[in-house]
């Protein structure tokens, strides 16, 4: 369900329809809490906890993916804007340098922190599987074990997984930032951990 580029007026009904329309198949729906609330332009916001509760009550398994390194997430987001894409499928070395306006970096970082807090609050009373992007999805080598653990939880047969997507970022997310010192100064004032070499 793409609730970002194509706004869905009634997400709960939409997902229920997907489930009924594909009753002989397993359906995966990717929804971000922010897409239900702050990024809805035409429709009223949907309370994420209401959305998640409805899906859980219908028998859906909720899997929450969180990025712990918010600095890397914001740098990745800004680089994607400059690149024009979030993903790449070729093996070409990525040589991108991005200048991030310090006030924009701070705004995006606070927004990411707020989204994570909102997601945790919405999931508070709902059974779900927790995944961490850094340990469970960042490295393609971990994809199989991550999927295996979810399939095990669902009591579904194991399947082989693969992706054509290539990792873009390095272990130091600030390597591609032209004004690194300005961004590091902001990080220091916000007491945010960052995974730099």
C-alpha positions in Angstrom: 0.0 0.0 0.0 1.7 3.2 -1.1 0.2 5.8 1.1 2.8 8.4 0.3 2.7 8.9 -3.5 -1.0 7.9 -3.7 -3.1 8.9 -0.8 -5.6 6.3 0.3 -8.7 7.9 1.7 -9.8 5.0 3.9 -6.6 3.0 4.8 -8.3 0.5 7.1 -11.0 -0.4 4.5 -8.3 -0.4 1.7 -6.1 -2.9 3.6 -9.1 -5.1 4.5 -10.0 -5.1 0.8 -6.5 -6.2 -0.1 -6.8 -9.1 2.3 -10.1 -10.2 1.0 -9.0 -9.8 -2.6 -5.9 -12.0 -2.0 -7.4 -14.5 0.4 -5.2 -17.3 -1.0 -2.0 -15.4 -0.8 0.0 -13.7 1.9 -0.1 -9.9 1.7 2.5 -7.5 2.9 1.5 -3.8 3.5 4.2 -1.2 4.2 2.7 1.8 6.0 4.5 4.6 7.9 2.7 6.2 10.8 3.6 9.6 9.4 1.8 8.7 6.1 -1.4 8.2 8.2 -1.1 11.5 10.0 1.2 14.4 9.0 1.6 13.7 5.3 -2.1 13.3 4.4 -3.0 16.2 2.1 -6.5 15.5 1.0 -8.0 13.3 3.7 -8.3 13.6 7.5 -5.5 12.1 9.5 -5.9 8.5 10.7 -4.9 7.6 14.2 -2.1 5.1 13.8 -3.1 3.1 16.9 -6.6 2.8 15.6 -5.3 1.6 12.2 -2.9 -0.9 13.8 -5.5 -2.2 16.2 -8.0 -2.8 13.4 -5.4 -4.7 11.4 -4.4 -6.7 14.5 -8.0 -7.5 15.3 -8.4 -8.8 11.7 -5.5 -11.2 12.2 -2.6 -9.2 10.5 0.9 -9.6 12.0 2.4 -6.2 12.6 6.1 -5.8 12.0 7.7 -2.6 13.1 11.0 -1.5 11.5 12.9 1.3 13.3 16.1 3.0 12.4 18.1 3.6 15.5 20.7 5.9 13.8 18.5 8.9 13.1 21.5 10.9 11.8 22.2 8.3 9.1 18.5 8.3 8.3 18.4 12.0 7.8 21.6 12.1 5.8 20.2 9.2 3.6 17.0 11.1 3.1 18.8 14.3 2.1 21.1 12.3 -0.3 18.1 10.7 -1.8 16.6 14.1 -2.6 19.9 15.1 -4.3 20.2 11.8 -6.1 16.5 11.7 -7.1 16.1 8.2 -5.8 16.3 6.2 -2.5 17.5 3.0 -4.1 20.1 1.9 -6.6 20.5 -1.4 -8.4 23.9 -1.0 -10.1 27.3 -1.7 -8.7 28.7 1.8 -9.6 30.5 3.5 -6.7 28.3 6.2 -5.2 30.1 9.6 -5.3 27.6 12.0 -3.9 28.3 15.0 -1.8 25.4 16.8 -0.2 25.3 20.1 1.6 22.6 20.1 4.3 21.3 23.4 5.6 21.9 23.1 9.4 18.4 24.3 10.4 16.9 21.8 7.9 19.1 19.0 9.3 17.9 19.9 12.9 14.3 20.0 11.7 14.5 16.6 10.0 16.3 15.0 12.9 13.7 16.2 15.4 10.9 15.0 13.0 12.5 11.5 12.8 12.8 11.3 16.6 9.1 12.4 16.9 8.0 9.8 14.3 9.8 7.1 16.3 8.2 8.2 19.6 4.8 8.3 17.9 5.3 4.8 16.4 6.3 3.4 19.7 3.2 4.9 21.4 0.9 3.6 18.7 2.4 0.1 19.0 2.4 0.1 22.8 -0.5 -2.2 23.4 -0.4 -4.1 20.1 1.5 -7.3 19.7 4.2 -6.9 17.0 7.6 -8.0 15.8 10.3 -5.4 16.3 13.0 -5.1 13.7 16.0 -2.7 13.8 17.0 -1.5 10.3 20.7 -1.5 11.3 20.9 -5.1 12.5 18.1 -6.8 10.6 17.9 -5.1 7.1 20.8 -2.8 6.4 23.1 -5.6 5.3 21.7 -7.9 2.6 23.4 -10.8 4.4 20.9 -10.5 7.3 17.8 -10.5 5.0 17.4 -14.2 5.0 17.6 -14.7 8.8 15.2 -11.7 9.3 12.6 -13.1 6.9 13.1 -16.6 8.3 12.3 -15.3 11.8 9.1 -13.6 10.6 8.0 -16.7 8.6 8.6 -18.8 11.6 6.4 -16.5 13.7 3.7 -16.9 11.1 4.2 -20.6 10.8 4.7 -20.2 7.0 7.2 -22.2 4.9 10.6 -20.7 4.5 11.4 -19.1 1.1 14.7 -17.9 -0.3 14.9 -14.1 -0.4 17.1 -11.8 -2.6 17.3 -8.2 -3.6 18.7 -6.3 -6.6 19.1 -3.2 -4.4 22.6 -2.1 -3.6 23.7 -0.5 -0.3 24.5 3.1 -0.9 25.7 4.5 2.4 28.9 3.8 4.3 29.4 3.1 8.0 30.0 6.8 8.4 26.9 8.6 7.2 28.6 12.0 7.4 31.2 11.1 4.8 29.0 12.4 2.1 28.1 15.7 3.8 30.0 18.7 2.5 29.4 20.8 5.6 30.2 18.0 8.0 31.5 20.2 10.8 28.3 22.2 10.9 26.2 19.1 11.1 28.5 17.5 13.8 28.0 20.7 15.8 24.3 20.3 15.7 24.5 16.6 16.6 26.6 17.6 19.7 24.0 20.1 20.9 21.2 17.5 20.5 23.1 14.7 22.3 22.3 12.2 19.5 24.5 9.1 19.0 25.9 8.6 15.5 27.7 5.7 14.0 30.8 7.3 12.5 34.2 5.7 11.8 
